[in-house]
């Protein structure tokens, strides 16, 4: 990913996902990501793990 793509990706997470996961447990977040990965096998390998990591970083840095 280019620097611009990374910035856009993080902004999208912050704008769309963080408000939803703010009151969710880590297990709930993992479950949702697992379901999405199962339903979308075309996602790159490791995408779910990377997304989970970014969500946690942003979620806990907000508090």
C-alpha positions as CSV (number, residue, x, y, z in Angstrom):
1,X,0.0,0.0,0.0
2,X,1.1,3.5,-0.7
3,X,1.3,6.1,2.1
4,X,-1.9,7.7,0.7
5,X,-3.7,4.4,0.7
6,X,-2.7,3.7,4.3
7,X,-3.9,7.2,5.4
8,X,-7.2,6.7,3.6
9,X,-7.6,3.2,5.0
10,X,-7.0,4.5,8.6
11,X,-9.4,7.4,8.1
12,X,-12.1,5.0,6.8
13,X,-11.6,2.8,9.9
14,X,-11.8,5.8,12.2
15,X,-14.9,7.2,10.5
16,X,-16.9,4.0,9.9
17,X,-15.8,1.2,12.2
18,X,-14.5,2.8,15.4
19,X,-17.9,4.4,16.3
20,X,-19.5,0.9,16.1
21,X,-16.8,-1.1,18.0
22,X,-16.3,1.4,20.7
23,X,-18.7,-0.5,23.0
24,X,-17.8,-4.0,21.8
25,X,-15.4,-6.5,23.4
26,X,-12.3,-7.8,21.6
27,X,-14.0,-11.2,21.1
28,X,-17.0,-9.6,19.5
29,X,-14.7,-7.7,17.1
30,X,-12.8,-10.9,16.2
31,X,-16.0,-12.7,15.6
32,X,-17.3,-10.1,13.1
33,X,-13.9,-10.0,11.3
34,X,-14.0,-13.8,11.0
35,X,-17.4,-13.8,9.5
36,X,-16.5,-11.1,7.0
37,X,-13.3,-13.1,6.0
38,X,-15.4,-16.3,5.6
39,X,-18.0,-14.5,3.4
40,X,-15.3,-12.7,1.3
41,X,-12.6,-15.3,0.5
42,X,-11.1,-12.8,-2.1
43,X,-9.7,-10.7,0.8
44,X,-5.9,-10.9,1.0
45,X,-4.5,-13.4,3.5
46,X,-3.8,-11.6,6.8
47,X,-6.2,-8.7,6.1
48,X,-8.4,-9.6,9.1
49,X,-5.5,-9.7,11.4
50,X,-4.2,-6.4,10.2
51,X,-7.7,-4.8,10.4
52,X,-8.2,-6.2,14.0
53,X,-4.8,-4.7,15.0
54,X,-5.7,-1.3,13.6
55,X,-9.1,-1.3,15.2
56,X,-7.6,-2.1,18.6
57,X,-5.0,0.6,18.3
58,X,-7.5,3.2,17.3
59,X,-10.1,2.1,19.8
60,X,-7.8,2.2,22.8
61,X,-6.0,5.4,21.7
62,X,-9.4,7.2,21.6
63,X,-10.0,6.8,25.4
